[in-house]
Amino acid sequence: MRILLAEDERELSRALVAILEHSGYVVDPVYDGEEALYSLAINDYDLVILDILMPKVDGLTVLSTARKKGLATPVLMLTAKSGIRDRVAGLDAGADDYLTKPFAAQELLARIRVLTRTSSGVGKRELSFGDIFLDEQASQLVCGDARVDLTAREYQMMEMLVTAKGAKIPTERFMRKIWGSLSDVETGVVWVNLSNLRKKLAQAGSASRIAALRGVGYYLEEDGR
C-alpha cells in the first residue's frame, strides 16, 4: 500500500515515514503543496496524508484542487489546528478524516486502517484468489495452514495481482503504482520481485501461479491453467 505524506516539518516527516514503513507501507514524502500536487498528478496512491500549513500551496488548496481533478483517494488531514472551523474547512474541502497534532502513532495507524478499508465508502476488498489469501495486517501470503512473510513491495505487487482477478498487469503499471513515475529504479526490479513471489507461492504450497503474456503483462492463474 502506497501513501503520499505531505508534511513540511522535516523531523516529523522522517519520524512518520519510519513509523509507516515499519508498519509495511510504502511512503513518498513531500515537503510543500506544489510537490504534493505534482506527485498526485503523476502517481497512484492508496492514501494521502496532508498537513494544512504547508509552504507554496496550503493543504486545503491541495485537497480541493485534487478533488476537482477527480481524486477519489482517501485523504487524512494532519495539522496543529484543532478549532471547529478548521475541521469543517478540511471536511468541506474533501477530507475523509482529520487528525490533530500531537497524536499517538497507534491512533494514526488506526485511522489509516479505517480509511483504506472503507475507501470512498466501498467495503473492504476480498484479498483472495484461488487457494491463496492476503493477510493485510500481517503482510503475509496465506495458503491453507501455511503463512509466508512478504516485503512491503512484494505485498503491494501481490495485492495488485489478486485484485486484478486474472487481468494482465503491464510492467509500467507496477512501476507507476509502486515505485512512482519519477523513480530511477530499473524496470528489472519488477521481474526480481515477481520471481521472489513465485518462490513464495511455491513455498506456501499454492496451486496458483504468476504467469506472463509477452508484451502484455503479468497475471495470476489457478492450477497452472
C-alpha positions as CSV (number, residue, x, y, z in Angstrom):
1,M,0.0,0.0,0.0
2,R,1.4,3.4,-1.1
3,I,1.0,6.6,0.8
4,L,1.7,10.2,-0.1
5,L,2.9,12.1,3.0
6,A,2.8,15.9,2.6
7,E,4.4,17.4,5.7
8,D,6.8,20.3,5.7
9,E,8.3,19.7,9.2
10,R,11.3,17.5,8.2
11,E,11.9,15.9,11.6
12,L,8.2,15.0,11.9
13,S,8.1,13.7,8.3
14,R,11.1,11.5,8.9
15,A,9.5,10.1,12.1
16,L,6.2,9.4,10.3
17,V,8.0,7.7,7.4
18,A,9.8,5.4,9.8
19,I,6.6,4.5,11.6
20,L,4.7,3.9,8.4
21,E,7.4,1.9,6.7
22,H,7.8,-0.2,9.8
23,S,4.1,-1.0,9.5
24,G,4.6,-2.2,5.9
25,Y,3.5,0.9,4.0
26,V,5.5,2.4,1.1
27,V,5.7,6.2,1.7
28,D,6.5,9.1,-0.7
29,P,7.3,12.2,1.5
30,V,7.0,15.7,0.1
31,Y,7.5,19.0,1.8
32,D,5.3,21.6,0.2
33,G,2.0,21.9,-1.6
34,E,3.4,22.2,-5.0
35,E,5.3,18.9,-4.6
36,A,2.1,17.3,-3.3
37,L,0.1,18.4,-6.4
38,Y,2.8,17.2,-8.7
39,S,3.1,13.8,-7.1
40,L,-0.7,13.3,-7.2
41,A,-0.7,14.2,-10.9
42,I,1.8,11.5,-11.9
43,N,1.4,8.7,-9.3
44,D,-1.3,6.5,-7.9
45,Y,-1.8,6.3,-4.1
46,D,-3.9,4.3,-1.7
47,L,-3.9,7.1,0.8
48,V,-2.9,10.8,1.1
49,I,-1.8,12.4,4.4
50,L,-1.9,16.2,4.1
51,D,-0.7,18.9,6.5
52,I,-2.7,22.1,6.3
53,L,0.0,24.6,6.9
54,M,2.5,24.0,4.1
55,P,4.6,26.4,2.1
56,K,3.8,27.4,-1.5
57,V,0.4,25.8,-1.6
58,D,-1.5,25.0,1.6
59,G,-3.1,21.6,2.3
60,L,-6.7,22.8,1.9
61,T,-5.9,24.2,-1.6
62,V,-4.1,21.0,-2.5
63,L,-7.0,18.9,-1.4
64,S,-9.7,21.0,-3.1
65,T,-7.7,21.2,-6.3
66,A,-7.0,17.4,-6.4
67,R,-10.7,16.6,-5.7
68,K,-11.8,18.9,-8.6
69,K,-9.4,16.9,-10.8
70,G,-11.1,13.7,-9.9
71,L,-9.0,12.4,-7.0
72,A,-11.0,9.7,-5.2
73,T,-8.2,8.5,-2.9
74,P,-8.9,8.8,0.9
75,V,-7.3,11.9,2.4
76,L,-6.3,12.3,6.1
77,M,-5.7,15.9,7.2
78,L,-2.8,16.2,9.6
79,T,-2.5,19.6,11.3
80,A,-1.8,21.6,14.5
81,K,-5.1,23.4,14.0
82,S,-7.9,22.0,16.2
83,G,-10.7,24.5,16.0
84,I,-14.1,23.5,14.8
85,R,-13.8,25.9,11.8
86,D,-10.6,24.3,10.7
87,R,-12.1,20.8,10.9
88,V,-15.2,21.9,8.9
89,A,-13.0,23.6,6.3
90,G,-11.0,20.4,5.9
91,L,-14.0,18.2,5.6
92,D,-15.7,20.6,3.2
93,A,-12.6,20.6,1.0
94,G,-12.9,16.9,0.7
95,A,-11.0,15.3,3.6
96,D,-12.1,11.9,4.8
97,D,-10.7,12.3,8.3
98,Y,-8.9,14.8,10.5
99,L,-6.1,14.2,13.0
100,T,-4.8,16.9,15.2
101,K,-1.1,17.2,16.4
102,P,0.2,15.9,18.7
103,F,-1.1,12.4,18.2
104,A,-0.1,8.9,19.1
105,A,1.4,6.6,16.4
106,Q,-1.2,4.0,17.2
107,E,-4.1,6.4,16.5
108,L,-2.5,7.4,13.2
109,L,-2.2,3.8,12.1
110,A,-5.7,3.0,13.2
111,R,-7.1,5.9,11.2
112,I,-5.1,4.7,8.2
113,R,-6.5,1.2,8.5
114,V,-10.1,2.5,8.7
115,L,-9.6,4.8,5.7
116,T,-8.0,2.2,3.5
117,R,-10.6,-0.4,4.4
118,T,-13.5,2.0,3.5
119,S,-12.1,3.9,0.6
120,S,-14.8,6.0,-1.0
121,G,-17.5,4.2,1.0
122,V,-16.6,0.8,-0.6
123,G,-16.3,-2.2,1.7
124,K,-13.0,-4.0,2.3
125,R,-11.8,-5.8,-0.8
126,E,-11.7,-9.6,-0.7
127,L,-7.9,-10.2,-1.0
128,S,-8.1,-13.7,-2.2
129,F,-7.5,-15.7,-5.4
130,G,-7.8,-19.4,-5.9
131,D,-6.3,-21.1,-2.8
132,I,-4.4,-18.0,-1.5
133,F,-5.4,-15.2,0.8
134,L,-3.5,-12.0,1.7
135,D,-3.4,-11.1,5.4
136,E,-3.0,-7.3,5.2
137,Q,-2.2,-6.6,8.8
138,A,0.5,-9.3,9.0
139,S,1.7,-8.7,5.4
140,Q,1.6,-12.4,4.7
141,L,0.6,-14.8,1.9
142,V,-1.7,-17.4,3.3
143,C,-2.5,-20.8,1.7
144,G,-4.2,-23.3,3.9
145,D,-2.2,-23.5,7.1
146,A,0.9,-22.0,5.5
147,R,1.9,-18.4,6.1
148,V,4.7,-16.7,4.2
149,D,6.0,-13.2,5.0
150,L,6.1,-10.7,2.2
151,T,8.1,-7.5,2.0
152,A,6.2,-4.2,1.5
153,R,6.9,-4.2,-2.2
154,E,6.0,-7.9,-2.6
155,Y,2.8,-7.4,-0.8
156,Q,1.8,-4.4,-3.0
157,M,2.5,-6.4,-6.1
158,M,0.6,-9.5,-4.9
159,E,-2.3,-7.2,-3.9
160,M,-2.4,-5.8,-7.4
161,L,-2.3,-9.3,-8.9
162,V,-5.0,-10.7,-6.6
163,T,-7.4,-7.8,-7.1
164,A,-6.9,-7.9,-10.8
165,K,-8.5,-11.4,-10.8
166,G,-6.5,-12.7,-13.7
167,A,-6.4,-9.4,-15.7
168,K,-2.9,-8.7,-17.2
169,I,-0.8,-6.0,-15.4
170,P,2.0,-4.5,-17.5
171,T,5.4,-3.7,-16.1
172,E,4.8,0.0,-16.5
173,R,1.7,-0.2,-14.2
174,F,3.7,-1.9,-11.4
175,M,6.4,0.8,-11.8
176,R,3.9,3.7,-11.7
177,K,1.9,2.3,-8.8
178,I,4.7,1.1,-6.5
179,W,7.9,2.9,-7.4
180,G,6.4,6.1,-8.9
181,S,6.8,7.8,-12.3
182,L,9.9,9.7,-11.3
183,S,11.8,6.7,-9.8
184,D,15.2,6.0,-11.2
185,V,14.8,2.3,-10.4
186,E,15.2,0.0,-13.4
187,T,12.2,-2.0,-14.6
188,G,14.1,-5.2,-13.8
189,V,13.1,-4.7,-10.2
190,V,9.6,-5.8,-11.2
191,W,10.9,-9.1,-12.5
192,V,13.1,-9.6,-9.4
193,N,10.1,-9.1,-7.1
194,L,7.8,-11.3,-9.2
195,S,10.5,-14.0,-9.2
196,N,10.5,-13.9,-5.4
197,L,6.7,-14.0,-5.3
198,R,6.7,-17.1,-7.5
199,K,9.1,-18.8,-5.0
200,K,6.9,-17.8,-2.1
201,L,3.8,-19.2,-3.8
202,A,5.6,-22.5,-4.2
203,Q,6.8,-22.3,-0.5
204,A,3.2,-21.9,0.6
205,G,2.2,-24.9,-1.5
206,S,-0.2,-22.9,-3.6
207,A,-1.6,-24.3,-6.9
208,S,-1.9,-20.7,-8.2
209,R,1.0,-19.2,-10.1
210,I,2.1,-15.9,-11.7
211,A,2.0,-16.2,-15.4
212,A,3.2,-13.7,-18.1
213,L,1.9,-12.9,-21.6
214,R,4.8,-11.5,-23.6
215,G,4.3,-7.8,-24.4
216,V,1.1,-7.6,-22.4
217,G,1.8,-8.2,-18.7
218,Y,1.6,-10.5,-15.7
219,Y,-1.4,-12.2,-14.1
220,L,-2.5,-14.9,-11.6
221,E,-3.9,-18.1,-12.8
222,E,-5.2,-21.1,-10.9
223,D,-3.7,-24.6,-11.1
224,G,-1.3,-23.6,-13.8
225,R,-4.1,-23.1,-16.4
